[in-house]
Amino acid sequence: MLLCYVDESFKDDLYGFGAVVANAAQTRGLTLELNDIVASLLEYGVAPRTEIHAHPVFHGKGVWDAVPPRVRVKVFTDVVDAVRASGATVLLRGVSPDLLARHQDRMRYPDRHPPEQVAFLHLLQRLDRIASARSEYALVIADERADRDRHRERFAVYQAYGTPGSYMHTRLERILDTVHFAPSHHSRMLQIADLLAFVWVRSLTVAERDDRQARTMSRLVDSILACSQAVGSWP
């Protein structure tokens, strides 16, 4: 069985989801590796159970404010390298909120879906296709969010009647049960998904002003894309 851990990242012009798809052994291995990454930061005042949350790590906020930039960069690099070495698969899907709203206005859709719901649907469709190609089933675990009931309800509709539209129409038959939600501070795998989504969305929406930071982001994105499938944003 495949485990798909999902988290979001967004800017005004892009709402994105990142996911890491792994089997049990890969999940166990990545969890232990992230524990080791955080444990190595004790000299900077970072406790062993500290969450790797991409935004504060990147900007040096909160518990990360005493960690030197080079060390924080190494956290990003080490996490991405661990994912790539594990053989896990990354999924990255996004939606432009402004263009989606214009499209729904133009088509006069009676049932308007918010960008996060559309992006999540597109990710589920790709996960279902990957699981089918591998003759596997998948379980989805997402970071806790206020609209989790709406996502569960939409997922039940997709499985009962199929996903909307003719493109990649599916009942998500390879995805088991419902969408499960868990707090990211207790899941290293959700922290990986958060970091992947953060890097990808930032790379598409922010022009880095510092040359060294731009090169680092470019290397991270290249490594992420090397272990990714079905990367894209709507439209």
C-alpha positions as CSV (number, residue, x, y, z in Angstrom):
1,M,0.0,0.0,0.0
2,L,1.1,3.6,-0.7
3,L,0.9,6.4,1.8
4,C,0.4,9.8,0.4
5,Y,1.3,12.7,2.7
6,V,-0.1,16.1,1.5
7,D,0.4,19.7,2.5
8,E,-0.1,23.1,0.9
9,S,1.7,26.3,0.1
10,F,0.3,29.4,-1.5
11,K,0.9,32.9,-2.8
12,D,-1.6,35.3,-4.2
13,D,-1.1,34.0,-7.7
14,L,-0.7,30.3,-7.0
15,Y,-2.3,27.8,-4.6
16,G,-0.3,24.6,-4.6
17,F,-0.2,21.2,-2.9
18,G,2.9,19.1,-2.5
19,A,2.8,15.4,-1.7
20,V,5.2,12.6,-1.0
21,V,4.1,9.1,-2.0
22,A,5.9,6.3,-0.2
23,N,5.5,2.7,0.9
24,A,5.9,1.6,4.5
25,A,9.7,1.1,4.4
26,Q,10.2,4.5,2.7
27,T,8.0,6.2,5.3
28,R,9.9,4.6,8.2
29,G,13.3,5.5,6.6
30,L,12.4,9.1,5.9
31,T,11.0,9.6,9.3
32,L,14.2,8.4,10.9
33,E,16.3,10.6,8.6
34,L,14.4,13.7,9.5
35,N,14.7,12.9,13.2
36,D,18.4,12.7,12.7
37,I,18.5,16.0,10.7
38,V,16.8,17.8,13.6
39,A,18.8,16.0,16.3
40,S,22.0,17.4,14.7
41,L,20.8,21.0,15.4
42,L,20.8,20.7,19.2
43,E,23.9,23.0,19.4
44,Y,21.8,25.8,17.9
45,G,19.0,25.4,20.5
46,V,16.7,23.3,18.2
47,A,15.1,20.6,20.3
48,P,15.0,17.0,18.8
49,R,11.2,17.0,18.3
50,T,11.1,20.5,16.6
51,E,8.9,20.6,13.5
52,I,10.6,21.2,10.2
53,H,8.2,23.9,9.0
54,A,9.5,25.4,5.8
55,H,8.5,29.0,6.2
56,P,10.2,29.6,9.6
57,V,13.2,27.5,8.6
58,F,13.6,29.5,5.4
59,H,13.2,32.9,7.1
60,G,14.9,32.1,10.4
61,K,11.9,32.7,12.5
62,G,11.0,31.4,16.0
63,V,13.2,28.6,17.2
64,W,15.2,28.9,14.0
65,D,16.3,32.5,14.5
66,A,19.6,31.4,16.1
67,V,20.4,28.9,13.3
68,P,22.9,30.3,10.8
69,P,21.6,30.6,7.2
70,R,24.1,28.0,5.8
71,V,22.7,25.5,8.4
72,R,19.1,26.3,7.5
73,V,19.9,25.9,3.8
74,K,21.5,22.5,4.7
75,V,18.2,21.5,6.3
76,F,16.3,22.0,3.0
77,T,19.0,20.3,1.0
78,D,19.2,17.3,3.4
79,V,15.5,16.8,3.4
80,V,15.2,17.0,-0.4
81,D,18.2,14.7,-0.8
82,A,16.7,12.2,1.6
83,V,13.4,12.1,-0.4
84,R,15.3,11.6,-3.7
85,A,17.5,8.8,-2.3
86,S,14.5,7.0,-0.7
87,G,12.8,6.4,-4.1
88,A,9.6,8.0,-2.9
89,T,7.5,9.9,-5.5
90,V,6.7,13.6,-5.3
91,L,3.4,15.1,-6.6
92,L,3.1,18.8,-7.2
93,R,-0.2,20.4,-8.3
94,G,-1.3,24.0,-8.3
95,V,-4.1,26.4,-9.4
96,S,-4.1,30.1,-10.2
97,P,-6.9,31.5,-8.1
98,D,-7.5,34.6,-10.3
99,L,-7.6,32.6,-13.5
100,L,-9.9,30.0,-11.9
101,A,-12.3,32.7,-10.8
102,R,-12.4,34.2,-14.3
103,H,-12.9,30.8,-15.9
104,Q,-15.8,30.0,-13.6
105,D,-17.4,33.4,-14.3
106,R,-17.0,32.9,-18.0
107,M,-18.5,29.4,-17.9
108,R,-21.2,30.5,-15.4
109,Y,-20.6,27.5,-13.2
110,P,-23.4,27.1,-10.7
111,D,-21.1,25.2,-8.4
112,R,-18.0,27.2,-7.9
113,H,-15.0,25.4,-6.3
114,P,-12.3,27.3,-4.5
115,P,-8.7,27.0,-5.8
116,E,-7.5,24.8,-2.9
117,Q,-10.3,22.3,-3.7
118,V,-9.4,22.2,-7.4
119,A,-5.7,21.8,-6.8
120,F,-6.4,19.0,-4.3
121,L,-8.7,17.2,-6.8
122,H,-6.0,17.4,-9.4
123,L,-3.5,15.8,-7.0
124,L,-5.9,13.0,-6.1
125,Q,-6.5,12.2,-9.8
126,R,-2.7,11.8,-10.3
127,L,-2.3,9.7,-7.2
128,D,-5.1,7.4,-8.3
129,R,-3.4,7.0,-11.7
130,I,0.0,6.3,-10.1
131,A,-1.5,3.7,-7.7
132,S,-3.3,2.0,-10.6
133,A,-0.1,1.8,-12.7
134,R,1.6,0.1,-9.8
135,S,-1.3,-2.2,-9.0
136,E,-1.4,-0.6,-5.5
137,Y,-3.9,1.2,-3.3
138,A,-3.2,4.5,-1.5
139,L,-4.2,6.1,1.7
140,V,-4.1,10.0,1.9
141,I,-3.0,11.8,5.0
142,A,-3.1,15.6,4.8
143,D,-2.1,18.3,7.2
144,E,-4.9,19.6,9.5
145,R,-7.0,22.4,8.0
146,A,-10.2,24.2,8.9
147,D,-12.0,23.1,5.8
148,R,-11.2,19.3,6.3
149,D,-14.9,18.3,6.4
150,R,-15.5,19.9,3.0
151,H,-12.6,18.0,1.5
152,R,-13.9,14.8,3.0
153,E,-17.4,15.5,1.6
154,R,-16.0,16.3,-1.9
155,F,-13.9,13.1,-1.8
156,A,-17.0,11.0,-1.0
157,V,-18.8,12.6,-4.0
158,Y,-15.9,11.9,-6.3
159,Q,-15.9,8.2,-5.3
160,A,-19.6,7.9,-5.6
161,Y,-20.1,9.8,-8.9
162,G,-16.7,10.4,-10.3
163,T,-14.5,13.5,-10.6
164,P,-16.1,16.5,-12.5
165,G,-15.4,16.9,-16.2
166,S,-14.3,14.4,-18.9
167,Y,-10.6,15.0,-18.5
168,M,-9.1,12.3,-16.2
169,H,-12.6,11.4,-15.0
170,T,-12.2,8.8,-12.3
171,R,-13.9,7.5,-9.1
172,L,-10.6,7.4,-7.4
173,E,-11.0,3.7,-6.9
174,R,-7.3,3.2,-6.0
175,I,-7.6,5.6,-3.0
176,L,-8.8,3.9,0.2
177,D,-11.3,5.1,2.8
178,T,-11.5,8.8,3.2
179,V,-9.0,11.7,3.4
180,H,-7.3,11.6,6.8
181,F,-6.0,14.7,8.5
182,A,-3.3,14.9,11.1
183,P,-1.2,17.6,12.8
184,S,2.1,18.2,10.9
185,H,4.1,18.7,14.1
186,H,3.7,15.0,14.9
187,S,4.4,13.8,11.3
188,R,7.8,14.1,9.7
189,M,6.2,13.0,6.4
190,L,3.8,15.9,6.5
191,Q,6.7,18.1,7.2
192,I,8.4,16.8,4.0
193,A,5.3,17.6,2.0
194,D,5.2,21.1,3.5
195,L,8.8,21.7,2.5
196,L,8.4,20.4,-1.0
197,A,5.3,22.5,-1.6
198,F,7.0,25.6,-0.2
199,V,10.0,25.3,-2.4
200,W,8.0,24.6,-5.6
201,V,5.4,27.4,-5.1
202,R,8.1,29.9,-4.1
203,S,10.1,29.0,-7.2
204,L,7.1,29.8,-9.4
205,T,6.1,33.0,-7.7
206,V,9.1,34.8,-6.2
207,A,12.1,36.3,-8.1
208,E,15.0,35.8,-5.7
209,R,17.1,39.0,-5.3
210,D,20.1,37.3,-3.8
211,D,22.2,35.4,-6.4
212,R,23.2,32.7,-3.9
213,Q,19.7,32.2,-2.8
214,A,18.5,31.9,-6.4
215,R,21.1,29.3,-7.1
216,T,20.2,27.3,-4.0
217,M,16.5,27.4,-4.9
218,S,17.3,26.3,-8.4
219,R,19.2,23.3,-7.2
220,L,16.5,22.4,-4.8
221,V,13.8,22.6,-7.5
222,D,15.9,20.5,-9.9
223,S,16.3,17.8,-7.2
224,I,12.6,17.8,-6.4
225,L,11.6,17.6,-10.0
226,A,14.0,14.6,-10.5
227,C,11.8,12.5,-8.2
228,S,8.4,14.0,-9.2
229,Q,5.6,12.9,-11.5
230,A,2.7,14.8,-13.1
231,V,4.0,18.2,-12.0
232,G,1.8,21.1,-13.1
233,S,-0.6,24.0,-12.4
234,W,-3.9,24.9,-13.8
235,P,-4.3,26.2,-16.4
